[in-house]
């Protein structure tokens, strides 16, 4: 069926042309909010007053950047799942088409088996024609063999008509299935190309957001690797995968450094803490003082034996999950100005002083990040 084949190929070629790099993808949901580099004048950043040190600071809304990163990751995950589902449907439809083609082959084989006896009968009649015997039949002198021959002719005529009908039906079915196969393959090619292009766009967008997030962290004084590449450990979309690692055994690549040198937390906790630290700096003119953050299992064991009663059993500490810090600089003194300010403001950033730390053991310096609370910000 040439017309359908040409139409299908034209659609595929036209669509593939629209996917060439450099051509905008017509998807408003993907182009509505593009990531921007830190320092640009956007809803993610705004200028403030002169700090006590006499320099202008431009605090960046890390929470907003975190939301954008998580949203991009979710869209990428959904698109990938949709592609997998589409591929599953393609495989199912191709199996169904293959089954139809097998049925068609079986029908053609059966048709050949029906046609063979007819061909044999025609061959016999050709070798023993009955033309002369027909005159005897018309004159009323036909014998039994002549009558049988005429009956065979009638049978041949009827079966020939049936064979022609079956042949026409099988040919029409063959053409229909061939057309369906071509349209199916063209549609599958088109759909997969579109979804792959969408996934690539989402992947690039997610990468740009993480890069913008890294640039923002650098501006706030967080040390990145020497190559200047985005820090994977500061990618908030990787935080949920840390459940795969035992307490205190989180690889360094999954931890995000803080402004306080030598300290690190898991990404979502780190981003929230850095934002909290900036608010603290604007209030008190100095950053928060941190004595401890993530603790490896070996460090937990060391602290547990050095300070019995003031450390969780190794392997059970929130420090080992990258979700806790121990503070100094005034916060460690219960009901100090610094402690009271942090108690009143930390939950706005997903951080809190846990209830147990008020009483047993009494640890005013210990603060924890609550992922559930942070996800609502």
Backbone torsions as a table, in degrees:
resi	resn	phi	psi	omega
1	UNK	NA	81.6	-173.9
2	UNK	-53.6	-44.0	-177.4
3	UNK	-58.2	-44.3	-178.6
4	UNK	-66.6	-38.3	-179.9
5	UNK	-62.2	-44.9	-179.0
6	UNK	-63.5	-43.2	-179.1
7	UNK	-61.9	-44.0	-179.0
8	UNK	-62.1	-43.4	-178.7
9	UNK	-67.7	-36.9	178.8
10	UNK	-62.9	-42.8	179.7
11	UNK	-61.8	-43.9	-179.2
12	UNK	-63.1	-45.9	-178.9
13	UNK	-62.8	-44.1	-179.7
14	UNK	-62.5	-41.7	-177.9
15	UNK	-69.0	-43.7	178.9
16	UNK	-61.8	-34.4	178.4
17	UNK	-63.7	-35.4	-178.8
18	UNK	-72.6	-12.3	-177.8
19	UNK	-97.6	3.5	-179.4
20	UNK	-64.3	135.9	180.0
21	UNK	-52.8	139.2	179.6
22	UNK	103.5	-16.6	178.3
23	UNK	-96.8	130.9	-176.8
24	UNK	-64.1	142.7	176.7
25	UNK	-90.1	126.1	-176.5
26	UNK	-78.2	78.4	179.2
27	UNK	-145.1	94.5	-173.6
28	UNK	-59.8	-27.3	-178.4
29	UNK	-70.5	-20.1	-178.4
30	UNK	-95.5	-21.1	-175.1
31	UNK	-107.6	0.9	-175.4
32	UNK	-67.6	-46.4	-176.6
33	UNK	-125.8	102.0	-179.3
34	UNK	-94.0	142.1	179.2
35	UNK	-67.6	151.0	-179.3
36	UNK	-128.1	156.5	179.2
37	UNK	-73.0	153.0	179.2
38	UNK	-62.4	140.5	176.9
39	UNK	102.6	-17.4	177.8
40	UNK	-74.0	155.3	-179.3
41	UNK	-81.6	96.9	-179.3
42	UNK	-138.9	-176.6	177.6
43	UNK	-72.3	-5.9	-179.7
44	UNK	-90.7	-8.1	-178.0
45	UNK	-149.7	149.2	177.5
46	UNK	-152.3	148.3	-176.7
47	UNK	-78.3	154.0	-178.3
48	UNK	-126.2	-172.9	178.7
49	UNK	-72.3	169.4	175.8
50	UNK	-69.5	133.5	-178.7
51	UNK	-77.8	167.9	179.0
52	UNK	-56.7	-23.5	179.9
53	UNK	-83.6	-3.9	177.4
54	UNK	87.9	8.8	-179.7
55	UNK	-112.7	151.1	177.3
56	UNK	-80.6	133.1	174.9
57	UNK	-113.8	146.0	-179.9
58	UNK	-124.7	81.6	-175.3
59	UNK	-61.7	138.6	-178.0
60	UNK	-106.9	137.2	-179.4
61	UNK	-76.6	88.7	-179.0
62	UNK	-66.6	-28.7	178.3
63	UNK	-63.1	-41.5	178.6
64	UNK	-66.1	-41.7	177.1
65	UNK	-63.6	-38.4	177.9
66	UNK	-63.4	-43.0	177.7
67	UNK	-60.2	-44.1	-179.7
68	UNK	-62.4	-41.4	179.3
69	UNK	-64.5	-43.8	-179.8
70	UNK	-66.8	-38.3	178.2
71	UNK	-64.4	-44.1	179.4
72	UNK	-63.3	-40.6	179.0
73	UNK	-65.0	-38.8	179.5
74	UNK	-66.5	-42.8	178.5
75	UNK	-62.6	-39.7	178.5
76	UNK	-65.6	-41.3	178.5
77	UNK	-63.4	-43.7	-180.0
78	UNK	-64.7	-42.2	-179.8
79	UNK	-65.4	-38.0	178.7
80	UNK	-65.7	-41.6	177.2
81	UNK	-63.9	-40.6	178.7
82	UNK	-62.2	-39.0	178.3
83	UNK	-65.2	-41.4	178.5
84	UNK	-63.1	-41.3	178.0
85	UNK	-65.2	-39.9	179.0
86	UNK	-62.5	-43.4	179.4
87	UNK	-63.5	-36.7	177.9
88	UNK	-64.2	-40.9	177.9
89	UNK	-65.8	-38.3	178.6
90	UNK	-61.9	-45.2	179.9
91	UNK	-62.2	-40.4	179.6
92	UNK	-65.0	-43.8	-179.1
93	UNK	-67.1	-36.3	178.5
94	UNK	-68.6	-35.4	175.4
95	UNK	-64.6	-41.8	178.7
96	UNK	-63.1	-41.6	179.1
97	UNK	-65.7	-40.7	178.8
98	UNK	-61.9	-38.1	178.3
99	UNK	-64.2	-39.8	178.7
100	UNK	-64.9	-40.0	179.5
101	UNK	-66.4	-35.8	176.3
102	UNK	-65.6	-39.3	176.9
103	UNK	-62.9	-38.0	179.5
104	UNK	-65.9	-41.8	177.6
105	UNK	-62.6	-40.0	178.2
106	UNK	-64.5	-38.6	179.2
107	UNK	-66.4	-39.3	178.1
108	UNK	-65.5	-37.5	177.4
109	UNK	-64.5	-43.3	178.2
110	UNK	-64.3	-37.5	178.2
111	UNK	-63.0	-41.0	178.0
112	UNK	-64.5	-36.9	179.4
113	UNK	-67.2	-35.7	178.7
114	UNK	-71.9	-36.4	-176.0
115	UNK	-74.0	-26.5	-175.6
116	UNK	-62.7	-49.4	178.2
117	UNK	-58.7	-36.8	179.0
118	UNK	-64.3	-40.4	178.4
119	UNK	-64.7	-39.7	178.5
120	UNK	-63.5	-42.1	-178.8
121	UNK	-64.3	-41.0	178.2
122	UNK	-63.6	-37.0	178.2
123	UNK	-64.3	-40.8	178.6
124	UNK	-64.4	-43.7	179.9
125	UNK	-64.8	-32.4	177.7
126	UNK	-66.0	-38.9	178.8
127	UNK	-72.9	-27.3	-178.7
128	UNK	-129.6	74.9	-177.5
129	UNK	-63.3	154.1	-177.8
130	UNK	-117.8	18.2	-177.4
131	UNK	-57.9	-45.4	-178.8
132	UNK	-67.7	-34.1	-178.4
133	UNK	-68.8	-20.9	-179.9
134	UNK	-64.2	-29.3	179.4
135	UNK	-66.7	-36.7	177.2
136	UNK	-65.7	-36.4	179.8
137	UNK	-65.5	-38.9	-179.9
138	UNK	-71.3	-30.3	-179.8
139	UNK	-85.4	-6.2	179.5
140	UNK	89.9	6.6	-178.2
141	UNK	-105.0	15.2	-177.3
142	UNK	-68.7	140.6	176.7
143	UNK	-95.8	-173.1	-176.6
144	UNK	-64.4	-38.4	-179.1
145	UNK	-65.2	-36.8	178.6
146	UNK	-66.6	-39.8	178.8
147	UNK	-65.1	-39.2	178.7
148	UNK	-65.7	-38.8	179.5
149	UNK	-63.5	-42.5	178.0
150	UNK	-65.6	-35.6	176.2
151	UNK	-63.6	-38.4	177.9
152	UNK	-63.8	-38.1	178.3
153	UNK	-62.2	-43.2	178.4
154	UNK	-62.2	-40.5	-179.8
155	UNK	-65.2	-42.9	179.1
156	UNK	-59.9	-42.6	-178.7
157	UNK	-62.8	-44.7	-179.3
158	UNK	-66.5	-44.2	-178.3
159	UNK	-70.4	-35.0	177.2
160	UNK	-61.6	-41.8	178.2
161	UNK	-62.1	-41.9	179.8
162	UNK	-65.7	-43.2	179.9
163	UNK	-62.4	-41.6	178.3
164	UNK	-62.6	-41.7	177.8
165	UNK	-63.0	-45.9	179.3
166	UNK	-62.7	-40.7	179.2
167	UNK	-62.2	-43.2	178.5
168	UNK	-64.4	-40.1	179.2
169	UNK	-65.3	-44.4	179.6
170	UNK	-65.2	-38.5	178.6
171	UNK	-64.4	-41.8	178.4
172	UNK	-64.2	-41.8	179.7
173	UNK	-65.7	-39.7	178.6
174	UNK	-62.5	-44.0	178.5
175	UNK	-64.8	-39.1	179.6
176	UNK	-64.5	-46.6	179.9
177	UNK	-65.3	-37.7	177.7
178	UNK	-63.8	-40.5	176.9
179	UNK	-64.5	-43.1	178.4
180	UNK	-61.8	-42.1	-179.8
181	UNK	-61.1	-43.5	-179.1
182	UNK	-66.7	-44.8	179.0
183	UNK	-63.9	-38.9	179.9
184	UNK	-63.8	-47.0	-179.1
185	UNK	-65.1	-40.3	178.5
186	UNK	-64.8	-43.7	179.2
187	UNK	-64.6	-40.4	179.0
188	UNK	-64.8	-43.3	178.7
189	UNK	-61.2	-43.6	-179.8
190	UNK	-64.7	-48.9	-177.5
191	UNK	-62.6	-43.9	-178.7
192	UNK	-67.7	-38.0	177.8
193	UNK	-62.7	-42.5	179.0
194	UNK	-64.1	-44.2	-177.6
195	UNK	-70.0	-36.4	176.2
196	UNK	-64.4	-38.9	177.7
197	UNK	-65.1	-40.4	178.6
198	UNK	-64.6	-43.5	179.8
199	UNK	-63.2	-41.6	178.5
200	UNK	-62.8	-41.5	177.8
201	UNK	-62.0	-44.7	179.7
202	UNK	-65.9	-37.6	179.4
203	UNK	-64.6	-42.2	178.9
204	UNK	-66.2	-39.5	179.0
205	UNK	-63.8	-44.0	178.7
206	UNK	-61.2	-41.9	179.6
207	UNK	-63.9	-39.2	179.6
208	UNK	-66.1	-38.7	-179.8
209	UNK	-65.5	-44.2	178.8
210	UNK	-63.3	-37.4	177.6
211	UNK	-65.2	-42.2	177.3
212	UNK	-62.3	-39.5	178.8
213	UNK	-63.3	-41.8	178.6
214	UNK	-64.4	-42.6	178.5
215	UNK	-61.7	-37.8	177.8
216	UNK	-64.9	-40.5	179.7
217	UNK	-65.9	-39.7	177.8
218	UNK	-60.8	-42.3	179.6
219	UNK	-63.0	-29.8	-179.9
220	UNK	-88.8	4.3	174.1
221	UNK	97.5	10.6	177.7
222	UNK	-84.0	131.8	-178.1
223	UNK	-80.4	126.6	175.0
224	UNK	-102.5	179.3	-179.3
225	UNK	-68.9	165.6	-172.7
226	UNK	-62.8	-30.5	-178.5
227	UNK	-72.8	-14.8	-179.7
228	UNK	81.0	6.1	179.0
229	UNK	-74.1	158.8	178.0
230	UNK	-56.0	139.2	-179.4
231	UNK	-82.0	113.5	-179.5
232	UNK	-59.7	-33.2	-179.0
233	UNK	-68.0	-17.2	178.7
234	UNK	-96.6	6.1	177.2
235	UNK	-80.8	110.5	-174.9
236	UNK	-63.5	-20.5	-179.0
237	UNK	-72.1	-13.3	179.4
238	UNK	-91.3	-9.1	-174.6
239	UNK	-61.9	-40.3	-176.1
240	UNK	-68.4	-20.0	-179.5
241	UNK	-81.0	-5.2	-177.9
242	UNK	-70.9	-12.6	175.9
243	UNK	-64.2	-14.1	178.8
244	UNK	-77.1	-12.8	-177.5
245	UNK	-107.8	139.4	177.7
246	UNK	-65.3	157.4	177.8
247	UNK	-55.4	125.5	177.8
248	UNK	84.7	1.6	-178.6
249	UNK	-123.5	31.1	177.3
250	UNK	-76.1	126.5	178.8
251	UNK	-61.1	149.2	-178.0
252	UNK	-59.6	-32.3	-178.8
253	UNK	-64.1	-16.2	-179.2
254	UNK	-100.5	7.9	-178.7
255	UNK	-114.4	143.9	-177.6
256	UNK	-106.4	128.5	179.5
257	UNK	-70.0	151.3	175.1
258	UNK	-98.0	173.0	176.0
259	UNK	-66.6	-28.6	177.5
260	UNK	-78.4	109.9	-171.5
261	UNK	-55.2	137.5	177.2
262	UNK	88.5	-3.1	-179.6
263	UNK	-112.6	148.5	-178.6
264	UNK	-156.0	155.7	179.9
265	UNK	-141.8	173.0	172.9
266	UNK	-70.4	158.3	-165.0
267	UNK	-53.8	-53.5	-175.5
268	UNK	-63.3	-39.3	178.1
269	UNK	-67.0	-39.4	-179.4
270	UNK	-64.7	-45.7	-180.0
271	UNK	-61.5	-42.7	179.1
272	UNK	-65.7	-40.1	-179.5
273	UNK	-67.1	-39.0	179.0
274	UNK	-63.6	-39.7	176.6
275	UNK	-64.7	-43.1	177.5
276	UNK	-62.9	-39.3	180.0
277	UNK	-63.1	-38.1	178.1
278	UNK	-66.6	-39.4	177.0
279	UNK	-65.3	-39.7	177.7
280	UNK	-63.3	-41.4	-179.4
281	UNK	-63.7	-40.8	179.4
282	UNK	-67.1	-29.4	180.0
283	UNK	-78.9	-46.7	-171.8
284	UNK	-108.8	-2.6	177.9
285	UNK	76.5	11.3	179.5
286	UNK	-153.7	155.9	178.7
287	UNK	-76.0	165.9	175.8
288	UNK	-67.4	149.4	178.0
289	UNK	-96.3	124.2	-177.1
290	UNK	-117.5	125.5	176.9
291	UNK	-98.7	-24.8	-177.2
292	UNK	-157.6	147.4	177.7
293	UNK	-138.6	-114.9	177.8
294	UNK	-67.0	136.4	176.1
295	UNK	-121.4	128.3	173.8
296	UNK	-69.5	169.1	-179.9
297	UNK	-61.0	-39.5	178.4
298	UNK	-64.2	-40.5	178.3
299	UNK	-67.1	-36.7	176.5
300	UNK	-62.1	-42.2	179.4
301	UNK	-64.2	-40.3	179.5
302	UNK	-63.3	-47.4	-179.8
303	UNK	-64.9	-38.7	-177.9
304	UNK	-62.3	-40.3	-178.6
305	UNK	-82.2	-25.7	178.9
306	UNK	-81.6	-31.4	-176.8
307	UNK	-129.9	68.0	-179.2
308	UNK	-60.4	135.3	-179.1
309	UNK	89.9	-11.8	179.9
310	UNK	-119.2	17.2	178.7
311	UNK	-148.5	145.0	179.4
312	UNK	-69.3	159.3	175.5
313	UNK	-58.6	132.8	-179.5
314	UNK	-51.6	131.8	-178.1
315	UNK	95.3	-3.5	-179.6
316	UNK	-124.8	4.6	-176.2
317	UNK	-85.0	142.8	173.9
318	UNK	-66.9	-20.3	173.7
319	UNK	-63.6	-35.1	-180.0
320	UNK	-72.7	-11.6	176.1
321	UNK	-98.6	-3.6	-178.0
322	UNK	74.6	28.8	-174.6
323	UNK	-121.4	13.6	-175.8
324	UNK	-143.1	151.1	174.9
325	UNK	-135.2	153.8	169.3
326	UNK	-112.2	128.9	-172.1
327	UNK	-110.9	159.7	176.9
328	UNK	-137.3	-155.2	176.5
329	UNK	70.9	21.0	179.2
330	UNK	115.7	-30.3	-179.2
331	UNK	-64.2	-30.1	-177.4
332	UNK	-69.9	-10.5	178.1
333	UNK	-95.8	115.1	-176.2
334	UNK	-59.2	130.0	179.1
335	UNK	68.9	20.6	170.1
336	UNK	-74.3	168.2	179.2
337	UNK	-59.1	-42.2	-178.8
338	UNK	-65.7	-43.2	179.6
339	UNK	-62.3	-47.6	-178.1
340	UNK	-62.6	-40.1	179.1
341	UNK	-64.4	-44.0	-179.3
342	UNK	-65.3	-39.6	178.5
343	UNK	-62.0	-37.0	-177.4
344	UNK	-80.0	-24.9	-171.9
345	UNK	-116.3	-15.6	-171.7
346	UNK	-65.1	-33.0	-177.4
347	UNK	-67.1	-20.2	175.6
348	UNK	-66.2	-14.3	-179.3
349	UNK	-118.2	9.8	177.9
350	UNK	88.7	1.9	-179.3
351	UNK	-103.1	155.2	-179.5
352	UNK	-159.1	162.3	172.3
353	UNK	-96.2	112.4	-174.6
354	UNK	-63.0	152.3	-176.6
355	UNK	-58.5	-41.6	-176.4
356	UNK	-62.7	-28.5	-176.0
357	UNK	-73.2	-9.4	175.2
358	UNK	-81.0	-22.3	-171.6
359	UNK	-128.8	-60.7	-171.6
360	UNK	-144.9	113.1	-12.6
361	UNK	-74.2	151.7	-177.1
362	UNK	-77.2	109.6	-176.5
363	UNK	-136.4	80.9	179.6
364	UNK	-63.1	-18.9	-178.9
365	UNK	-82.3	-11.7	-173.8
366	UNK	-93.7	124.3	179.8
367	UNK	-131.6	147.2	-174.5
368	UNK	-130.2	151.2	175.5
369	UNK	-97.2	133.0	178.2
370	UNK	-105.9	107.2	-177.6
371	UNK	-57.4	-35.7	179.2
372	UNK	-65.3	-43.6	178.5
373	UNK	-66.8	-40.9	-179.8
374	UNK	-64.7	-34.0	-178.8
375	UNK	-68.8	-17.7	-180.0
376	UNK	-87.0	-10.4	-176.5
377	UNK	-73.6	NA	NA
